[in-house]
Structure formats: C-alpha cells, structure tokens
Amino acid sequence: MRAFLGLGSNLGDREALLRRAVDQLPDVVAVSPMYETDPVGGPDQGAFLNLVVELDTERSPRQLLQLCQDLEADAERVRIERWGPRTLDVDVLLVGDLVVDEPDLVVPHPRMWERRFVLAPLADLAPELVSPERLAAAVGDVRRYSP
C-alpha cells in the first residue's frame, strides 16, 4: 500500500536527525528534497527542515503511528508544549485510501492540506495528489534546503 510520512526537525542537527530517521524507515520508495520552513503556529522558535517519505508498505495506520513514535523517541523528542520546538516530528499523512478517525490518529492527516511545508514535498513525490491551486492556498513559506 502506498503511504506517506511527513518528517520535520528544528532542534539540534536538523539535517542529520532527518537523515537518520529516513535511514531507519522500512519500505522506503522515495524521499522528497528537504525544505526549510518557518514554524506555523506555536511559540517563537527556529526554522524547520521538512521532507516527505513515500513507503510501499503492508503496515496499518496504527503500526505506522507506532513506527513514527519510535523514531521520535530515538531522536529524544521531548513534548513540553503543543507545536513547540522538537528534534523530530513524524506524522502519518496518507495510507492508501484508508480513513481513520480515532482520538490519537487521524488519516489523512487533518491539517496537511493547509500546510505548504507538507504539500510542497508531497507534490515532489506525488504531484497527482497536490493541485497547484491547493499548494498556492496552503499556509507558510517554504524554501528548498541546500546545506
């Protein structure tokens, strides 16, 4: 099944944290370029690096959520405040055509269509999923990252 995960980091060695997380993912088909983005919502904090990973997986949305949480724990993510700075944030964006609406898991991700930092890298991997109009309407500035 085709699935997409969104990854972001704005603490520590952002690029290394993202690369390590991608290296630990199973079933990777493609990885988008990295984008540097200003935070959307939350407290004042540094810029994020974001990317999207495409998987070809048999894992359920719940299993993918657990995988995301394991990657965040490995990166020593600490949850102090909602939308605060973080070493690693990994979100389940899409899992095939499945729809999940549970207290701790919503698929498709409920805010992905509003956020350019998700849609720009997703459009790199799956342009058929992101129309130019939808991308233009999304919030936030994104810049291709080059170290």
GUZAKOL-594796 format. One line per field, with one value per residue (C-alpha): residue number from 1; z, x, y. Coordinates in Angstrom, 3 decimals, m for minus. Example, Ala and Ser with C-alpha at 12.3 -4.5 7.8 and 13.67 -1.06 7.14 Angstrom:
2
num <- c(1:2)
zz <- c(7.800:7.140)
xx <- c(12.300:13.670)
yy <- c(m4.500:m1.060)
This chain:
147
num <- c(1:2:3:4:5:6:7:8:9:10:11:12:13:14:15:16:17:18:19:20:21:22:23:24:25:26:27:28:29:30:31:32:33:34:35:36:37:38:39:40:41:42:43:44:45:46:47:48:49:50:51:52:53:54:55:56:57:58:59:60:61:62:63:64:65:66:67:68:69:70:71:72:73:74:75:76:77:78:79:80:81:82:83:84:85:86:87:88:89:90:91:92:93:94:95:96:97:98:99:100:101:102:103:104:105:106:107:108:109:110:111:112:113:114:115:116:117:118:119:120:121:122:123:124:125:126:127:128:129:130:131:132:133:134:135:136:137:138:139:140:141:142:143:144:145:146:147)
zz <- c(0.000:m0.810:2.313:3.058:6.236:6.967:8.913:10.469:12.811:14.280:17.159:17.078:13.828:11.870:8.685:10.486:12.552:9.417:7.517:10.448:10.718:6.971:7.173:9.917:7.952:6.265:2.849:1.546:m2.113:m2.376:m0.288:m1.199:m1.127:2.198:2.646:5.191:6.614:9.195:12.057:11.660:14.967:18.368:20.266:18.805:17.579:14.908:11.330:10.490:7.933:6.451:3.994:2.990:2.605:0.376:1.522:m0.129:2.984:4.380:7.773:9.112:10.003:13.682:13.013:11.112:14.029:16.365:13.967:13.956:17.758:17.935:15.598:17.695:20.887:19.257:18.447:22.124:21.332:24.417:24.395:26.571:24.705:21.733:18.459:20.358:19.123:18.527:17.483:15.307:14.372:12.255:11.092:9.212:6.279:3.984:3.945:0.633:0.551:4.213:6.514:10.255:12.805:16.308:19.254:18.718:14.959:12.060:8.489:6.164:8.492:9.439:8.726:5.869:3.138:4.895:5.270:2.486:4.401:3.894:0.446:m1.303:m0.554:m1.071:m4.517:m5.371:m4.779:m5.803:m7.972:m8.805:m5.147:m4.835:m7.270:m7.896:m6.513:m3.301:m2.894:m3.517:m0.900:1.802:4.667:5.179:3.258:2.044:0.599:m0.918:1.542:0.418:3.134)
xx <- c(0.000:1.263:1.766:3.337:5.011:5.916:9.122:10.328:13.049:14.034:16.358:19.889:21.460:18.207:19.577:21.302:18.188:16.035:18.539:18.858:15.080:14.750:17.524:15.588:12.334:11.354:9.716:11.003:10.216:11.190:12.278:11.456:14.010:14.316:12.588:13.398:10.247:9.196:7.140:3.358:1.581:3.076:5.664:8.520:11.130:13.703:13.088:12.255:13.647:10.821:10.528:8.072:8.824:6.840:6.505:5.229:4.060:1.669:1.698:m1.587:m2.021:m1.745:1.530:2.846:1.924:3.910:6.845:6.638:6.580:9.571:11.572:10.693:11.749:15.020:15.651:14.956:11.949:10.539:6.924:6.712:4.222:1.976:3.642:6.830:10.380:11.380:14.270:11.985:8.325:6.981:3.364:1.308:m0.077:m1.765:m2.103:m3.577:m7.234:m7.772:m9.604:m9.009:m10.689:m9.572:m8.609:m4.858:m4.771:m6.478:m5.676:m5.484:m3.631:m6.216:m4.096:m1.884:m3.916:m3.453:0.332:2.739:5.601:3.756:2.284:5.455:7.492:4.411:3.938:7.533:6.704:3.047:2.104:m1.206:m2.251:m1.481:m3.027:m1.244:m4.310:m4.220:m0.498:m0.980:m3.745:m1.645:m0.126:3.596:6.718:8.968:12.454:14.363:17.130:20.720:23.348)
yy <- c(0.000:3.483:5.605:8.967:10.219:13.836:14.494:17.729:18.962:22.324:21.394:20.059:18.891:19.022:17.505:14.614:13.878:13.692:11.551:9.146:8.800:8.136:5.537:3.730:3.571:0.312:0.075:3.446:4.083:7.759:10.735:14.326:17.120:18.929:22.256:24.921:26.415:28.931:27.488:27.592:28.141:27.529:29.552:31.585:29.084:28.353:27.258:23.654:21.297:19.223:16.361:13.640:9.936:7.593:3.994:0.834:m0.980:m3.521:m1.798:m0.486:3.193:2.189:0.334:3.348:5.611:3.357:3.495:7.315:7.413:5.040:7.300:10.361:8.561:7.525:11.200:12.034:14.171:15.857:17.043:20.148:22.307:21.767:22.749:23.597:23.036:19.425:17.257:15.163:15.176:12.310:12.300:9.734:11.728:9.206:5.422:4.318:5.313:4.441:6.827:6.673:8.933:7.990:10.212:9.702:9.007:10.751:9.721:11.561:13.939:16.589:19.675:18.506:20.212:23.586:23.426:24.224:22.556:19.261:19.873:21.087:17.930:15.729:17.299:16.365:12.696:12.559:15.544:13.887:14.355:18.084:20.518:23.836:25.616:23.595:24.272:28.007:28.163:26.455:28.448:29.059:29.867:27.073:27.168:24.254:23.480:23.348:22.968)
